[in-house]
Amino acid sequence: MNGATRPADAAEADPRETRRGPSGGACLSVGIDVGTTNTKVALVAIDGSAVRVRAVATAPTPPPDSVRPVLVGLLRQVLDGSPAPDAVGIASMAETGVPLDATGRPLGPWLRWDGHRAGPEADELSRRLGWAHLVRATGVRPSAKVPLANWAWLRANRPTEWRAMASWAGAADLVCLLLTGRLTTDHTLAGRTMAYRLPDPGQPVPGAFDTDLLAEVGLRPEQLPPVVPPDTFAATVRDPAFVGAGLRAGTPVVVAGHDHAVGAYACGVREPGDVADSLGTAEAVLSVVAGCPDPVAVARAGMSTVVPVAGRHRAILAGSPSAGATVAWWLAHESGGVPAAELSAQVLGGGDRPTDVIVLPYLSGRQAPAPDPRARLRILGRRPTHTPAELARAMFEGLCLQTRWMLHEQARLAGGPPDPAVTMFGGAGAANPAWVRVKAHVLPGELRVVPAAEPVAAGAAIVAAVRAHRTGPAAPALPWRPGPAVAGAGRDYDEPFARFVTAATGAEAADDDPRGEEVR
């Protein structure tokens, strides 16, 4: 039976109920991932600890007023011929949202995380409240992308929208509202706004945004979504359009959270010592820690202190804004016309010794560990005799040395081991065998690769099944495979790593290849 003819069940689901899914103990769950570029929907089958992605559909992320029809179409695709799922989870990019009027209608386009509009407002908040105070309270560095600064910008620059704004919805929150009629959010998304306080050690995550921080920009708590605890779900499916697409009315809906955090959870990165490396256009490294590192020290290293999906521990989150984008730029400008697949094969066949070239992979500044908005892509030590494959390997080495640097600083800040096992996910990295092989040699610890398609959307489905109590006691996670076996991993790159950090932070970064300066 397809979704268009499935009858609706108007009964509400009980959040305390644990229900077996179809096929005995198995459960079907849908995950939605609203990304910066694309929106993905995945249908996931969970049987005990086993997880299998059964179907995926993708479309460009629409403007807020077109989210409903796009999601209805994607759900029809993945649910065609399938039983109705037992739960729905929603993940999304952080720091992105839209003001809503009193009817729940979006007032304009997304205010996106990458808009760079609210830098002066972030600076003013830092001046008025104190940079260290804000960081210590929220774990977030004041910047142009945080919603607290963007709300101040909205108030000053779009007064008509500001006066009409009855509430604010993050990207995932808006999807929840459309599905259920209820506006809610998750602590991993609230925690990126700079208007939500870090919980005290051992305490549960707060259930609401901070009144005092909101007042600084003229907002009231009732204008922000309530934060649903990480052990239950938000609401249930009500909208007839989504029922017609294959969902069942009354199905639990969960705002799963921030895309990087949800992907890490999906891959089993949940306990202190676990480390995730999320690779896409940008790269994020998340280390779950046992204690409570000083948020100010973490922020000075260009990183954030966050609470992961399960809400039990703290984690350090670092970002590199142009990892996958660097690969795309390199193929367009530095490949010597060699096709991508052929160049990758040449890198794989060229041996595993470090090159004598240092590539600083910064298309648009460096966020961490030593923040520098002026950093640009540089190629140090290139000679006319270097082949395109040798230079491409140097580019992958640069990306992986940047990852190693982030990991090194996270271990220093948290007092953890310098060579943790790293779980890597994301199509930009896991699907690139040359990148995987170089990373296995550059990093000092074990590399684990999660090959699943759309791990964030699949992770949202897993989080939904767990919070809606649709799974058994086993913790489901996407399967991973070992990276290439490397004896003494990282040892050959100890000296190149030292040179890389020196070049990135010191006078050696005076590029001997002026083409690096052309990248903006």
C-alpha positions in Angstrom: 0.0 0.0 0.0 1.4 3.4 -0.9 1.3 6.5 1.3 -1.5 8.2 -0.7 -4.0 5.5 0.2 -2.9 4.6 3.7 -5.7 5.5 6.2 -4.8 8.0 8.9 -4.8 7.0 12.6 -5.8 10.0 14.7 -4.7 8.4 18.0 -1.9 10.1 19.9 1.2 8.0 20.8 2.1 7.6 24.4 5.7 8.8 25.0 6.1 6.1 27.8 5.1 3.3 25.5 7.7 0.9 24.0 6.3 -0.6 20.8 7.7 -3.3 18.6 8.2 -2.3 15.0 7.1 -4.2 11.9 8.6 -7.7 11.4 8.7 -8.6 15.1 11.4 -6.6 16.9 12.4 -4.5 13.9 11.5 -0.9 13.5 11.2 1.4 10.6 12.2 5.1 11.2 12.5 8.1 8.9 15.3 10.7 9.2 15.2 14.1 7.7 18.4 16.2 7.3 17.9 19.9 6.4 21.4 20.8 5.2 23.0 24.0 3.9 22.8 22.8 0.3 20.5 19.8 0.2 17.7 18.2 2.2 17.8 14.5 2.6 15.2 11.9 3.7 16.3 8.4 4.7 14.2 5.3 5.5 16.1 3.2 8.1 15.4 -0.3 9.3 16.6 -1.0 12.9 16.6 -4.5 14.3 18.3 -4.7 17.7 21.8 -3.1 17.2 21.7 -3.6 13.4 20.9 -0.6 11.2 20.3 -0.6 7.5 19.5 2.4 5.2 16.7 1.2 2.9 16.0 4.3 0.8 17.2 7.9 0.4 15.8 10.9 -1.4 17.4 14.3 -1.9 16.4 17.7 -3.1 18.0 21.2 -2.9 17.1 22.8 0.5 14.1 25.0 -0.2 13.2 28.4 1.2 11.2 28.3 4.4 7.8 28.8 2.7 8.4 25.8 0.4 9.6 23.3 2.9 6.3 21.5 3.2 5.8 20.5 -0.5 9.5 19.5 -0.9 9.4 17.3 2.2 6.1 15.7 1.1 7.7 14.8 -2.3 10.8 13.3 -0.6 8.7 11.3 1.8 6.6 9.9 -1.0 9.8 8.7 -2.7 11.3 6.9 0.3 8.0 5.5 1.6 6.6 4.2 -1.8 5.7 0.6 -1.2 6.9 0.6 2.4 4.9 0.2 5.7 4.4 3.4 7.6 7.4 4.2 9.8 7.3 4.0 13.6 9.1 7.4 14.2 10.4 10.5 12.4 13.6 12.4 13.3 14.8 15.7 12.1 18.4 17.0 12.0 19.5 20.2 10.5 22.3 22.7 10.0 22.8 24.8 13.2 22.5 28.6 13.6 20.0 28.8 10.7 16.3 29.7 11.1 13.5 32.1 10.3 11.1 34.4 12.1 7.4 33.2 12.1 4.3 35.3 12.4 1.4 34.5 14.8 0.0 31.9 12.3 3.4 30.1 12.0 4.1 31.5 8.5 7.7 32.2 7.8 8.6 35.9 7.5 11.1 35.9 4.7 14.1 33.7 3.8 16.4 31.7 6.0 18.8 33.7 8.2 21.6 31.3 7.5 24.7 30.5 9.5 27.0 31.6 6.7 25.4 35.0 6.1 28.3 37.0 7.8 25.8 39.9 8.5 25.9 40.2 12.2 29.6 40.7 13.0 29.1 44.2 14.5 26.2 42.9 16.6 28.3 40.0 17.9 31.1 42.5 18.8 28.7 44.7 20.6 27.3 41.8 22.6 30.9 40.8 23.5 31.7 44.4 24.6 28.5 44.8 26.6 28.4 41.4 28.3 32.0 40.3 28.1 33.4 37.8 25.7 34.6 35.4 28.4 31.2 35.7 30.2 29.3 34.7 27.1 31.6 31.8 26.3 31.6 30.5 29.9 27.8 30.6 30.0 27.0 29.1 26.6 30.2 27.4 25.3 29.8 29.4 22.1 32.2 31.9 20.7 30.5 35.3 19.8 30.5 35.5 16.0 28.5 36.7 13.0 26.8 33.3 12.7 25.2 32.9 16.1 21.5 33.6 16.3 21.7 35.9 19.3 23.7 38.3 17.2 21.5 37.8 14.2 18.4 38.5 16.2 20.0 41.9 17.2 20.7 42.4 13.5 17.1 41.6 12.6 15.8 44.0 15.2 17.9 46.9 13.8 17.7 46.1 10.1 14.3 44.6 9.4 12.0 46.3 11.9 8.8 45.2 10.1 9.7 41.5 10.3 10.9 42.1 13.9 7.5 43.5 15.0 5.6 40.8 13.2 7.8 38.0 14.7 5.7 35.9 17.1 8.3 33.1 17.3 11.6 31.9 15.9 12.1 28.5 14.3 15.4 26.8 13.5 15.5 24.8 10.3 14.7 21.5 12.1 12.2 23.2 14.4 10.2 24.5 11.4 9.9 20.9 10.0 8.7 19.7 13.3 6.1 22.5 13.3 4.9 21.5 9.9 4.6 17.8 10.7 3.0 18.2 14.2 1.6 21.7 14.7 4.0 22.1 17.6 7.2 24.2 17.6 10.0 22.5 19.6 13.8 22.2 19.4 16.7 20.1 20.8 19.5 21.0 23.1 22.2 20.5 20.5 20.6 23.1 18.3 19.6 25.5 21.1 23.3 25.2 22.3 24.5 26.8 19.1 22.4 30.0 19.5 24.5 31.7 22.3 21.1 32.2 24.1 21.1 28.8 25.8 23.2 28.0 28.9 25.5 25.0 29.4 24.2 22.8 32.1 26.1 22.5 35.3 28.2 19.3 35.6 25.9 16.3 36.3 22.7 18.3 35.7 20.2 17.7 32.9 20.1 20.0 29.9 17.9 23.1 30.4 14.4 22.9 29.1 14.3 26.5 27.9 16.4 29.3 26.5 18.0 31.8 28.9 15.7 34.7 29.8 18.5 37.2 30.5 20.4 36.5 27.3 17.2 36.8 25.2 16.4 40.1 26.9 19.7 41.5 25.7 18.3 41.5 22.1 14.6 42.2 23.0 13.2 38.7 22.9 11.0 36.8 25.4 11.3 33.1 26.2 7.8 32.4 24.8 9.1 33.4 21.4 11.6 30.6 21.4 10.8 26.8 21.1 10.8 24.7 24.2 13.7 22.4 24.5 12.5 18.8 24.6 14.5 16.5 27.0 16.8 13.9 25.2 14.8 11.0 26.6 11.5 11.6 24.9 9.9 13.0 21.7 8.5 16.3 20.7 5.0 15.7 19.3 3.2 13.5 16.8 2.3 13.7 13.1 -0.9 15.6 12.4 -0.6 17.4 9.0 -2.8 15.6 6.4 -0.3 16.3 3.7 2.4 14.2 5.4 -0.1 11.5 6.2 -0.9 11.4 2.5 2.8 11.0 1.8 3.0 7.8 3.8 3.3 8.7 7.5 0.7 7.6 10.0 -1.1 10.2 12.1 0.1 9.9 15.7 3.6 8.9 14.7 6.2 10.3 17.2 8.3 13.1 15.8 11.7 14.0 17.3 13.9 17.1 16.7 17.1 15.0 16.7 19.5 18.0 16.6 22.6 19.6 15.1 23.7 17.7 12.0 27.3 17.0 13.0 26.2 15.9 16.5 23.5 13.6 15.1 25.9 12.1 12.6 28.4 11.4 15.4 25.7 9.7 17.5 24.6 7.6 14.5 28.2 6.3 14.1 28.4 5.3 17.8 30.4 8.3 19.0 28.7 8.6 22.4 31.0 8.0 25.3 34.1 9.8 26.7 37.1 9.1 24.5 35.0 8.7 21.3 35.9 11.0 18.4 34.0 11.8 15.2 35.3 13.3 12.0 32.4 14.6 9.9 33.5 15.4 6.3 31.5 17.4 3.8 32.0 20.9 2.3 33.2 21.7 5.8 34.9 19.3 8.3 33.9 19.0 12.0 35.8 17.1 14.6 33.9 16.2 17.8 35.6 14.7 20.9 33.4 13.4 23.7 35.1 14.2 27.0 34.8 12.8 30.5 35.2 16.1 32.5 34.4 19.7 31.9 37.2 21.5 30.0 37.3 25.2 30.5 35.0 26.7 27.9 37.1 29.9 27.7 40.3 28.0 26.9 38.4 25.9 24.3 37.0 29.0 22.7 40.4 30.7 22.5 41.5 27.7 20.5 38.6 28.5 18.1 36.4 25.6 19.3 33.1 25.2 21.1 32.0 23.4 24.2 28.8 21.4 23.5 26.6 18.7 25.0 26.2 15.8 22.6 22.9 14.2 21.6 22.5 11.9 24.6 22.8 14.8 27.0 25.1 13.0 29.4 28.6 14.4 28.7 30.3 17.4 27.2 32.3 17.4 24.0 34.7 19.8 22.2 33.7 20.7 18.6 36.1 22.1 16.1 35.5 23.1 12.5 37.4 23.5 9.3 35.1 25.5 6.9 36.5 24.4 3.6 37.7 20.8 3.7 35.6 19.2 0.9 35.6 22.6 -0.8 39.4 22.5 -1.0 39.3 19.2 -2.9 36.8 20.7 -5.3 38.9 23.8 -5.8 42.0 21.7 -6.3 40.4 19.6 -9.0 39.3 22.7 -10.8 42.6 24.6 -10.5 45.6 22.4 -9.7 44.9 18.9 -11.3 46.7 19.6 -14.5 43.6 18.5 -16.4 43.8 15.0 -15.0 40.2 13.6 -14.3 39.3 13.2 -10.6 39.1 9.4 -10.7 42.4 9.0 -12.5 44.2 11.5 -10.2 42.9 9.6 -7.1 44.2 6.3 -8.6 47.6 7.9 -9.2 47.7 9.1 -5.6 46.9 5.6 -4.4 49.5 4.1 -6.6 52.2 6.6 -5.7 53.3 5.1 -2.3 52.7 6.2 1.2 55.7 8.3 2.1 55.1 12.0 3.0 55.7 14.5 0.2 58.1 17.4 0.6 55.3 19.9 -0.1 53.2 21.6 2.6 49.7 22.7 1.6 47.8 25.0 4.0 44.2 24.1 3.1 42.4 27.4 4.0 40.1 28.7 1.2 38.4 31.2 3.6 40.2 31.5 6.9 40.9 29.1 9.7 38.5 28.6 12.6 40.6 26.3 14.7 42.9 25.6 16.5 44.6 29.1 16.0 41.8 31.2 14.6 42.8 33.4 11.7 40.2 34.8 9.3 43.0 35.9 7.0 44.4 32.4 6.4 44.4 31.4 2.7 45.4 28.3 0.7 49.1 28.2 0.3 51.5 25.7 -1.4 54.9 25.7 0.2 57.9 24.0 -1.4 56.4 23.3 -4.9 58.9 22.7 -7.7 58.4 22.4 -11.4 59.3 18.7 -11.2 56.3 17.8 -9.0 53.6 15.8 -10.8 49.9 16.5 -10.4 49.6 13.3 -8.4 52.4 14.3 -6.0 50.8 17.7 -5.5 47.3 16.2 -5.0 48.7 13.9 -2.3 50.2 17.0 -0.7 46.8 18.6 -0.7 45.3 15.5 1.0 48.1 15.6 3.5 47.4 19.2 4.2 43.8 18.5 4.9 44.7 15.5 7.1 47.4 17.4 9.0 44.8 20.1 9.7 42.6 17.3 11.2 45.5 16.0 13.2 46.1 19.5 14.6 42.4 19.9 15.7 42.6 16.5 17.3 45.9 17.3 19.0 44.4 20.5 20.5 41.2 18.8 21.6 43.2 16.1 23.5 45.3 18.9 25.1 42.3 20.8 26.3 40.5 17.7 27.5 43.5 15.9 29.0 42.8 12.9 26.7 45.1 10.6 24.8 46.9 12.1 21.8 46.1 9.2 19.5 42.4 8.4 19.8 40.5 6.2 17.4 38.7 8.4 14.9 35.3 7.5 13.3 35.0 9.2 10.0 31.7 9.7 8.1 30.3 11.9 5.3 30.3 11.3 1.6 33.1 13.8 0.8 35.6 11.7 2.7 34.4 8.2 3.2 33.8 7.8 -0.6 37.3 9.1 -1.5 39.8 6.3 -1.2 42.8 8.5 -1.6 41.7 10.8 1.2 40.9 7.8 3.4 44.3 6.2 2.8 46.3 9.4 3.4 44.3 10.1 6.6 45.0 6.6 7.9 48.7 7.4 7.6 48.6 10.9 8.9 46.5 10.4 12.0 48.3 8.6 15.0 45.3 6.5 16.0 43.0 4.0 14.4 40.8 5.2 11.6 37.2 3.8 11.3 35.2 4.6 8.2 31.4 4.6 8.2 30.3 4.0 4.5 26.6 4.5 5.1 24.7 6.8 2.7 23.5 10.0 4.4 24.7 9.3 7.9 23.0 12.5 9.3 19.6 11.6 8.0 20.1 8.0 9.1 21.2 9.3 12.5 18.1 11.4 12.8 16.1 8.2 12.2 18.1 6.4 14.9 17.7 9.2 17.4 13.9 9.2 16.8 13.6 5.4 17.3 15.5 5.7 20.6 13.7 8.7 22.0 10.3 7.3 20.9 11.2 4.0 22.6 10.8 2.0 19.3 14.0 0.1 19.8 15.1 -2.5 22.3 17.9 -2.1 24.9 20.7 -2.5 22.4 22.1 0.8 21.2 21.7 0.9 17.4 24.5 2.4 15.3 25.6 2.5 11.7 28.3 -0.1 11.0 31.9 1.0 10.3 34.9 -0.7 8.6 38.5 -0.3 9.6 40.6 2.1 7.6 43.7 0.9 5.8 46.0 -1.0 8.2 49.1 1.1 8.9 52.0 0.0 11.1 53.0 2.9 13.4 50.3 5.1 12.1 51.2 8.8 12.2 54.9 8.3 13.0 56.1 9.2 9.5 54.1 12.4 9.8 55.4 13.6 13.1 58.0 15.9 11.4 55.6 17.1 8.6 53.0 17.8 11.3 55.5 20.1 13.2 56.4 21.8 9.9 52.7 22.2 9.0 51.8 23.9 12.3 54.8 26.2 12.1 53.9 27.2 8.5 50.3 27.8 9.5 51.1 30.0 12.4 54.5 31.5 11.7 56.5 33.6 9.2 57.0 30.6 6.9 53.4 31.2 5.6 54.8 33.8 3.2 53.7 31.7 0.2 56.2 30.9 -2.4 53.3 30.2 -4.8 51.4 33.4 -5.4 48.4 31.5 -6.9 47.4 30.6 -3.3 46.7 34.2 -2.7 44.0 34.1 -5.5 41.7 31.9 -3.4 39.0 33.8 -1.6 
